[in-house]
Amino acid sequence: MAQAGNDGFARLVERDLDRVHRFLRSLVRDEDLARDLTHATFLRLRRPCPAGDDGLPTAAYVFACARHAAVDHWRRQRTRKDAEPHLAADPAPPATADAPLHVSELRTALDRALGLLDEEHRAVFLLSEVEGLRYGEIAEVLRIPPGTVASRKHHAVQSLRRELGRMGHAL
């Protein structure tokens, strides 16, 4: 990491731990695996890496490391099982007094629809809509042109609308 010492790393963890874990959990759709990959990501970030103006790695670099951790995991799994990675569905969030049943049903439907997207489209959608990264940052994370980011996001949104419509949730 550009800024030496535990103070800089502690600031990095404070700034990005929850975001990285949320991204990985949505990407791999497995809580335990997301925890392991989050840990691997931050171990990777302990090494020297490019830093932004605040002395910490940029958000794009951090999310790129997280995505690489997931891709590395999938590659190891494919080698072991000689099969495509299996993305399990997250359990539906329970309805609570704060989240009425219809909101819970919509979350469950959205989760299922996200699970139907391939990893490339899901990653773009999550980085844009959940993590708030700009197209240029997403392009840096995924190492693709910004136009490809825009195309994948458009495709993801159209697919999500279509799937949610099939599930009875018109948008």
C-alpha positions in Angstrom: 0.0 0.0 0.0 1.3 3.5 -0.8 0.8 4.8 2.7 3.0 2.7 5.1 1.8 1.4 8.4 -1.2 0.1 10.1 -2.9 3.5 10.2 -3.3 3.7 6.5 -4.5 0.1 6.3 -7.0 0.7 9.1 -8.4 3.7 7.2 -8.7 1.6 4.1 -10.5 -1.1 5.9 -12.8 1.4 7.5 -13.5 3.0 4.2 -14.1 -0.1 2.0 -14.6 -3.2 4.0 -18.4 -3.1 4.0 -18.6 -2.1 0.4 -16.2 -4.8 -0.8 -18.1 -7.5 1.2 -21.5 -6.3 -0.1 -20.1 -6.4 -3.7 -18.6 -9.8 -3.3 -21.7 -11.2 -1.6 -23.8 -10.0 -4.5 -21.4 -11.2 -7.0 -20.8 -14.8 -5.7 -24.1 -15.1 -3.9 -22.7 -17.0 -1.0 -22.1 -15.3 2.4 -19.2 -17.6 3.6 -17.4 -17.4 0.3 -17.9 -13.6 0.2 -16.3 -13.3 3.7 -13.3 -15.4 2.5 -12.9 -13.4 -0.7 -13.2 -10.1 1.3 -10.4 -11.4 3.5 -8.3 -12.4 0.5 -8.9 -8.9 -1.1 -7.7 -7.1 1.9 -4.6 -9.3 2.2 -3.8 -8.4 -1.4 -4.3 -4.7 -0.5 -1.6 -5.0 2.2 1.0 -5.2 -0.5 2.3 -2.0 -2.2 -0.3 -0.7 -4.7 -1.1 2.5 -6.5 -2.7 5.2 -4.2 -5.0 8.1 -4.7 -4.7 11.6 -3.3 -5.6 10.5 0.2 -2.8 7.9 0.3 -5.2 5.0 0.0 -5.9 2.8 -3.1 -8.6 4.2 -5.3 -12.1 2.6 -5.1 -11.6 1.3 -8.6 -8.4 -0.5 -7.6 -10.0 -2.0 -4.5 -13.0 -3.3 -6.4 -10.7 -4.7 -9.1 -8.8 -6.6 -6.4 -12.1 -7.9 -5.1 -13.3 -9.0 -8.5 -10.0 -10.7 -9.2 -10.3 -12.6 -5.9 -13.7 -13.9 -7.1 -12.4 -14.8 -10.6 -9.4 -16.6 -9.1 -11.7 -18.6 -6.9 -13.9 -19.6 -9.9 -10.8 -20.6 -11.8 -9.6 -22.8 -9.0 -13.1 -24.3 -8.7 -13.3 -25.0 -12.5 -9.9 -26.7 -12.3 -11.0 -28.9 -9.4 -14.5 -29.7 -10.7 -13.9 -29.1 -14.4 -17.2 -27.2 -14.5 -18.6 -23.7 -14.6 -18.9 -21.9 -11.3 -22.2 -22.5 -9.6 -23.9 -19.3 -8.2 -26.3 -20.2 -5.5 -29.3 -18.0 -4.8 -29.2 -16.0 -1.6 -32.0 -16.8 0.8 -34.9 -14.3 0.7 -34.7 -11.5 3.3 -37.4 -11.9 5.8 -40.3 -9.4 5.9 -40.1 -7.1 8.9 -42.1 -4.2 10.3 -39.6 -1.9 8.5 -39.9 -3.8 5.2 -43.5 -4.7 4.3 -44.2 -7.9 2.6 -44.4 -6.4 -0.9 -40.9 -4.8 -0.5 -39.6 -8.2 0.7 -41.1 -9.9 -2.3 -39.6 -7.3 -4.6 -36.2 -7.8 -3.0 -36.5 -11.5 -3.4 -37.5 -11.1 -7.1 -34.7 -8.7 -7.8 -32.2 -11.1 -6.1 -33.5 -13.9 -8.3 -33.3 -11.7 -11.4 -29.7 -10.7 -10.6 -28.9 -14.3 -10.2 -29.9 -14.9 -13.8 -27.4 -12.3 -15.1 -24.0 -13.6 -16.1 -21.1 -12.4 -14.0 -20.0 -9.6 -16.5 -23.4 -7.9 -16.5 -24.1 -8.4 -12.8 -20.7 -6.9 -11.9 -21.4 -3.8 -14.0 -24.8 -3.4 -12.5 -23.7 -3.8 -8.9 -20.7 -1.5 -9.3 -22.8 1.1 -10.8 -26.1 0.9 -8.9 -25.1 -0.5 -5.6 -21.5 0.9 -5.2 -22.1 4.1 -7.1 -18.9 3.9 -9.3 -18.8 5.9 -12.5 -18.5 4.2 -15.8 -14.8 5.2 -16.1 -14.1 3.6 -12.7 -16.0 0.5 -13.6 -14.1 0.3 -16.9 -10.9 0.5 -14.8 -12.1 -2.2 -12.4 -13.1 -4.6 -15.2 -10.4 -3.6 -17.7 -12.9 -2.9 -20.4 -13.8 0.3 -22.4 -16.4 2.7 -20.9 -18.6 2.0 -23.9 -18.7 -1.7 -23.0 -19.6 -0.7 -19.5 -22.5 1.3 -20.8 -23.6 -1.5 -23.1 -23.4 -4.2 -20.3 -25.3 -1.9 -17.9 -28.0 -1.3 -20.5 -28.3 -5.1 -21.2 -28.4 -5.8 -17.4 -31.2 -3.3 -16.8 -33.2 -4.6 -19.8 -32.8 -8.2 -18.6 -33.7 -7.2 -15.0 -36.9 -5.4 -16.2 -37.9 -8.4 -18.4 -37.3 -10.9 -15.6 -39.1 -8.8 -12.9 -42.0 -8.3 -15.3 -42.2 -12.1 -15.7 -42.3 -12.4 -12.0 -45.2 -9.9 -11.8 -43.2 -6.8 -10.7 -43.7 -4.3 -13.5 -41.3 -1.4 -13.5 
